[in-house]
Amino acid sequence: MTLKGRRVLFVSYNGMLDPLGQSQVIPYLRELGKRGIFFTLLSFERAAAFESDGRARCAELRDQLRADNIDWHWLRYHQKPSLPATIYDVLSGIRYAAKLVRRNKIEMVHARSHIPATIALALKKRFPLKIIFDVRGLLAEEYVEAEHWRQGGIPYRLTKSMEGRALAASEGVVTLTKRIWSVIENWEGLRGRQVVHQVIPCCADLELFKFRFEDRRRRRAELGLGDRFTIVYSGSIGSWYLSDKLADFFVQLLEHRYDAHFLWLTPGDSAIIRKLMNARGIKSAQYTVRSAASVEVPSYLSASDLGIAFYKPGFSKRATSPVKVTEYLACGLPLVINTGIGDLDTLVTNEQLGALVDDFAAPEYAKVIATIEQLARDQETMRARARAAAERFFDVREVGIERYARLYEQVVAAPGSGR
């Protein structure tokens, strides 16, 4: 079924003005727009977008998106106090989105995560719409496991209630992993009901994220790495990202590889990293902290020899597809990651992409390091294997966009309340 002429409201609670680069949403919308879909995009932007420089960036991006058949609108994201701020954003989003639905003759709402799904649910009560609930993670469980909420508390119960109603009202559902779909397809709202579903992991633009020898040579010279074995962590720190465990692992690695170097690529506070490393006796010459724009990340990954990521274990991590892992693989890096993260246990084992950490302890780290040293003996073969896995499982065009297009076609064809 053709998608030409279809009118979709895409609601994202994340901003399009990522401080380190454009949102990951935009490449999907642009490519799907080429297939004839007219997108109305509604996002929630942080305070910086409403300052003079931010307003100019928003205006520039809005004009770029308009040329790609995307009509972008944004509202202010409110953070504190948490529950009242979120309720305020939801009510503002419903009011504004209702105007967009009427004006742009919207027939389907693509809700990217739980807050947009709440907005979509309210819209469906007023308009003949179909809903795609793009489940980016298990929001309630994540907040409990991060110790922000109490299981059974008011925010938890409100979120789970809304989640069940949104699932029941949706014609289409996206999950990031196969592993979590086998669980939630039996939840209230989906149990016993036919719904269009696609597993669409966090993908990357493989034209941007790729190993380049010239980038490796340039960045290693810039960082003074010489021939040192360099491990990289890319992304946020703190909370469930277990930065302290990463530092512990590096201490163990130094016992096996005295020439090891840790490259931290993070927008987080570099003082936190320095405190972690200094507390473990790691010298300043043995690690580097950088904040890199999205377009710069591939060059730093090309300069590295191993990608690492640790997450606080928990049920919610079954739903996780870390984009940093996708980017590591695309740039040819073997992985070290703890078990229980999305579909990665199976992928890492079956494709021989690195090593899995079962528990955060020195004996386990020693076993993992031995595995990594074995893989590193033939760096070119490892690099080719990692890249091939990225192309098969995480290519934004061949995997992400194709699956979204298939999902849209199936939802349009499915019985429901859309026009």
Secondary structure, DSSP 4 states (H G I P E B T S, - for coil): ---TT-EEEEEESS-SEETTEE-THHHHHHHHHTTT-EEEEEEEE-GGGGSHHHHHHHHHHHHHHHHTTEEEEEEE---SSHHHHHHHHHHHHHHHHHHHHHHHT--EEEEESHHHHHHHHHHHTTS--EEEEEE-S-HHHHHHHTTSS-TTSHHHHHHHHHHHHHHHH-SEEEES-HHHHHHHTTSTTTTT---EEEE----B-TTTS---HHHHHHHHHHHT-TT--EEEEES--SGGG-HHHHHHHHHHHHHH-TT-EEEEE-SS-HHHHHHHHHHTT--GGGEEEE---GGGHHHHHHT-SEEEE----SGGGGG---HHHHHHHHTT--EEEETTSTTHHHHHHHHT-EEEESSSSHHHHHHHHHHHHHHHTTHHHHHHHHHHHHHHH-BIIIIIIHHHHHHHHHHHHSSSS--
